[in-house]
């Protein structure tokens, strides 16, 4: 053949007189060695040979008796990126067993001579040199090849391999069967194209304790492969069926690549004991192969569908989606904002009619006459930003951006521990294997180490179990249709679980308990028949940047002293709660997007005590946050919006602390506090949900029975795997929990924004004391604050209650309430409508359409040192047999044409004391507007630090320690560390 000097394919065609396509046909008949020689002719020939990838290279790869399809067994329908590269990788892997150095010290010259001498080939079988395997092994020299012809070879006693040899089965796989028990006593050996079955005296067919064995294209049927450190194993394209397994003890490094495991009676692969410090010669070669063949560069992504609506956190990737108020109404139904909602005792149209005088209407209150109050202490929450955009508390539209989860690389860049796990190559490396139709996949115990990459686990009892201080690294595996949980971690197990697809399992996708502390990042955990992730029994762990969606129960379930760090995840589209924390569960839950769940976005009850900070909890089909019976926790800096129920629902027997949250655009109440025994509102939020076993419910006995039954099943699973200690034995007692952390005694609602909700902004029907401090309650479609029942004292201190549709504050009969230092402005109804028992001290009530303060019914109240200017009605009106002490107040006339008495007392009421109240009316000769201003002090509420609600103060994702508990305490009604003490 000839080629031109420029070496182009066109020149080849011209000189040879043959078209390129015909050259490809000719070259397709060459064997592998000749193709290699053709590649060395010139660049044009090399490109021509490389272009045969889908033809000749594919034929060579598939016809090799020592390997199978490059993507067998998990994805044989997928073509490899390059058939030539796959054949090259196979050739490199099959030579590992020959790479060891000499058994004794020798010169380089002698070693070279030894390697180049011809290997002998011995034929074994009927009619050949040896009829038995034992006889052939007795005469074979180092690195000889024993070719076993089709047949069954059985040995009645253990066979020892004393020199390095290669056993090769001739013909198709399955034609050569060995019923033997072999012990390797040499540095290296290779077994290829063989079927292993157990002999009558042992289930172990091959074992080694110090040498390296290489297995290519072998089948194990009902047999066990056993390797002890410093021995090692490399198995490729092998099948383990009918109860076969691999047992690795104290191995420094072994590699299982592209193997099929099926029908196991226990775990298919067991890794036990810490890797020995002594490594054999093959470890460095297998580590290089593992890096070369690592599937982590492949894309195993599963299409993920979900809206991204909400607010961004700092340092996060943002996805924008414009959401208008009309869009929200279309999504929830045109009447969704008032659907199923009872708005309590607001300002009715009939009462408005009573205030019309001489053409004066509720909309005719001129701004010229209103006392300015825009510079009150919470005004910074309402002012536009420097770029002209409105803050969340004053924007009529819900937030339109949410943070996207970080990529694995971004997580690794900020987490040295995850980098350390990812770089580890100790123990057992399992790559591109298929585990199916058996009891277990991989079991790691007693300080063992394993690395699982690109495997498929399906239709097992469990996929992976890691216990007893073991370390696991799981990358890009698919775990699905397991009867129990997909991945179990317990007894101080740890490691890295990243970029896996865990779905459609019968129990939790991930089960973490008893001190296990893994790093779980960038996984898809979805479509489970129960919860996505369960953390219990003192389990820990760091869950970051995962997508947890479409699970039948809670996306994340924390209970029995579970205490994980949960950060930056998307938890959505669940058929129950997004996150459920109960039975003394804890956890630090920050910067997650929790949306589109059927029940509460976050559900806290029965001793649950988490830190819930800076999350987006939105677009749920029920409430945003539910704090049920005996729920606790610090709930701070969250965005709770566009939920079809309440933004936050709290049972009065719970003791949460709600600080600096934005609770906006929810279809019902912004924040609702209900009595424990209120049947109208408890049922749906007490966990009586289909497919939400063990999370609430009025029937306590049935609920406990379900939980106990599940726990007994878990106990049985633990006992089967040798973990004989029940995790319940390590649970903290109640005394230990409360002695370790000071308890709080009064629920606290502080520095929150409750705006644009479909009913009452803050609804209280409680039998417990409650402190409500420095909140902004504005533009809600019901009353700003409604206290329907309060048998203990409810304190409203330093709040701003502004521009609500049906009034500022309503206090019903027999409710005990104190209002102090509040600013109640421009509500379309009465500023304060009071029927209960208590006092109103130093409040500013300005610009409300109805009365400033209406006291009526059988109430008993003090109104002291308040400043009141109504729009149209009376400043303070005392109606009926009310008992009131009204002293030292300042009353200002609203509209100049209003004829209503600024201080009105029903005739015949002898139960009231009116003393030292000043009344200011407009002077016709005065030309300055407004005629009055509020000073000494300025408009209430008093100023507080704007940084309290600043997102720039949010901690970074990794700035939260696993062991640090962020808490604020309230003792004897006093919130430590706030302004509440100083004001009272």
Beta strands, then each sheet from edge to edge (+ up, - down):
strand 1: 121-124
strand 2: 144-148
strand 3: 151-154
strand 4: 159-161
strand 5: 165-169
strand 6: 176-179
strand 7: 182-184
strand 8: 188-192
strand 9: 195-197
strand 10: 204-208
strand 11: 212-216
strand 12: 219-221
strand 13: 224-228
strand 14: 232-236
strand 15: 239-241
strand 16: 245-249
strand 17: 253-257
strand 18: 260-262
strand 19: 267-272
strand 20: 317-320
strand 21: 401-404
strand 22: 427-431
strand 23: 434-445
strand 24: 449-453
strand 25: 456-466
strand 26: 471-475
strand 27: 478-480
strand 28: 487-489
strand 29: 494-498
strand 30: 501-503
strand 31: 510-513
strand 32: 517-521
strand 33: 524-526
strand 34: 533-536
strand 35: 542-544
strand 36: 547-549
strand 37: 556-558
strand 38: 565-567
strand 39: 570-572
strand 40: 579-581
strand 41: 588-590
strand 42: 593-595
strand 43: 602-604
strand 44: 611-613
strand 45: 616-618
strand 46: 625-627
strand 47: 632-636
strand 48: 639-641
strand 49: 648-651
strand 50: 655-659
strand 51: 662-664
strand 52: 671-674
strand 53: 747-750
strand 54: 753-755
strand 55: 762-766
strand 56: 770-773
strand 57: 776-778
strand 58: 785-790
strand 59: 794-797
strand 60: 800-802
strand 61: 809-811
strand 62: 816-820
strand 63: 823-825
strand 64: 832-834
strand 65: 837-841
strand 66: 844-848
strand 67: 853-855
strand 68: 860-864
strand 69: 867-870
strand 70: 876-878
strand 71: 883-887
strand 72: 890-892
strand 73: 903-905
strand 74: 913-915
strand 75: 918-920
strand 76: 970-971
strand 77: 974-975
sheet 1: 1+ 2+ 5+ 8+ 11+ 14+ 17+ 22+ 24+ 26+ 29+ 32+ 35+ 38+ 41+ 44+ 47+ 50+ 53+ 56+ 59+ 62+ 65+ 68+ 71+ 74+
sheet 2: 3+ 6+ 9+ 12+ 15+ 18+ 23+ 19+ 16+ 13+ 10+ 7+ 4+
sheet 3: 3+ 6+ 9+ 12+ 15+ 18+ 23+ 25+ 27+ 30+ 33+ 36+ 39+ 42+ 45+ 48+ 51+ 54+ 57+ 60+ 63+ 66+ 69+ 72+ 75+
sheet 4: 3+ 6+ 9+ 12+ 15+ 18+ 23+ 25+ 28+ 31+ 34+ 37+ 40+ 43+ 46+ 49+ 52+ 55+ 58+ 61+ 64+ 67+ 70+ 73+
sheet 5: 20+ 21-
sheet 6: 76+ 77-
end
